[in-house]
């Protein structure tokens, strides 16, 4: 299902928290996924309610490049640099 959302994620994660900022007013249930550079699913879940900003714990991910995506919208790249 394609829902047209615009969002930005923090690019360099050093504190085990990925910040997601959703642009505009969006309410509903949205599925998200985090994949690695080989498109392997690392995490997935669902946001619900009126969204403008959210945070996800990504401390279980090894340092490296990952992709965040809500529904079928474009992927946003972020890097886990290690947990401080």
N, C-alpha and C positions, 0 to 999 in steps of 0.2 A: 504494500500500500504506500503510495507516495503522498506525503503531506509536505507542502512547501514551507520549510522552516529555514531560517537563517540563524546560525550560531557560531560562536567562537570558543575555542578551548585554550587553556593555558598551554604554551608551547614547550616549556621546560619545567618538568615536575621534579622538585627536590624534596618535598615534604610529604610525599605519599598521597597527596590530595590533588585530583584533577578538577579544575574549576571550569564550569560550562556556563557561558552567558548566552541566553537566547534573546534574539533581537525581535521586538514586536510583542504583541499580546497573543499568547497561545494557550488554550485550555483544552484539556482532554487527556487521553492515554497515549503515550508514545514509547515505542520500543527503541532501546539503544543497544549498540554493540561496540566492543573494542576488539580489534584484530591486530595481529602482528604484521611484520613486513611480508610474510608469506601468505597472508589472508587467513591465518589460523585464528579461530574464535578464542579469545582469552577471557572475556567477560561479556555478560549480557544482562539485561534487566528492563525495567519499565519505569518511566516517570509518569506521575498522574497529578492532575490539577492544573492550576494556572502557573505557567513556568516563565520565569525571567532569568533565574540563576539557580544553579545546583552545583553540588560538589560530590565527587565519587572517590572512595578510597581505592587507590591503585598500588598500595604498598606491597602487594603480593607479586607484582610484575617485576621481572628482572630489568636491569637497565637496558635501554634500547629504544627503537622507534616503533610507535604504535599509531593506530588510526581509530578515531572516534566517529560514530555515525548514528544519527537518529533516523529511524525508518529507512527510506531509500534516498535520503538527501546526500549531498556530497560529503566525502570523508574529510575530517580535519586531522592533520598530523600533529602528534605530540611526542616528546621524548622523555622517558623516565631516566633521570641522571643518577639516581640513587637516593636513598632516604637519609636525611641528615639527623 
